[in-house]
Amino acid sequence: MAALIEVKLTELAQLFNSMDPSPFHERDLDHDAEQFIVSWAQEHPRDEELRLIIHLTSPLSPGDSTSVPSVQESVRHYFAYRADLLWREFRQLMKEGRISLLVGLTFLALCQAALILFIPTTAEGIASLWPPLLAKTSSFLREGLTIVGWVAMWRPLEIYLYRWWPLLAKRRLYSRLARMGVEIRPAAS
């Protein structure tokens, strides 16, 4: 059995963005209607099929261009388009992650190379090369370069650990919404 999402409207045109000049079957959903549908879809288990039921408080007119098949096609088209946008955003995020990882690893390697080449590691090496005041500065520089090198890895780690999975989860939700059946129940004449 399909999980139901029920919407009550005065007329079908309320479902769509009135500012969108596209043909009816390619129109964007109204922002509030989209948020309502998405929030209800999130309440249902992920493995259940979804079904949208639109309750109209007025009867459909015989010459209404917003027929049941065109409304279903419009809703499916809209959510498929949104799923496609999220897939593109995911791919762009992964590209950004690869570039950030390359930059971060390069910077971390440069910091580590600077530690090895320019800052002595042993107390005797520090004492023999630098006066006592600079010895304390050397310790500060070592820790600072290590921290800065790892901070440069923050962005790729954020992308690869946290940012990608909400995009894919939302894309899966929009894909489910793109497959849902739509039923229109007009008021009796």
Buried (B, 14 or more C-beta within 10 A) or exposed (E): EEBEBEBEBEBBBBBBBEEEEEEBBEBBBBEEBBEBBBEBBEEBEEEEEBBBBBEBEEEBEEEBEBEBEBBBBBBBBBBBBBBBEBBEBBEEBBEBBEEBBEBBBEBBEEBEEBBEEEBBEEEEEBEEEBEEEEBEBBEEBBEEBBEEBBEBBEBBBEBBEEBBEEBEEBBEBBBBBBEBEBBBEBEEE
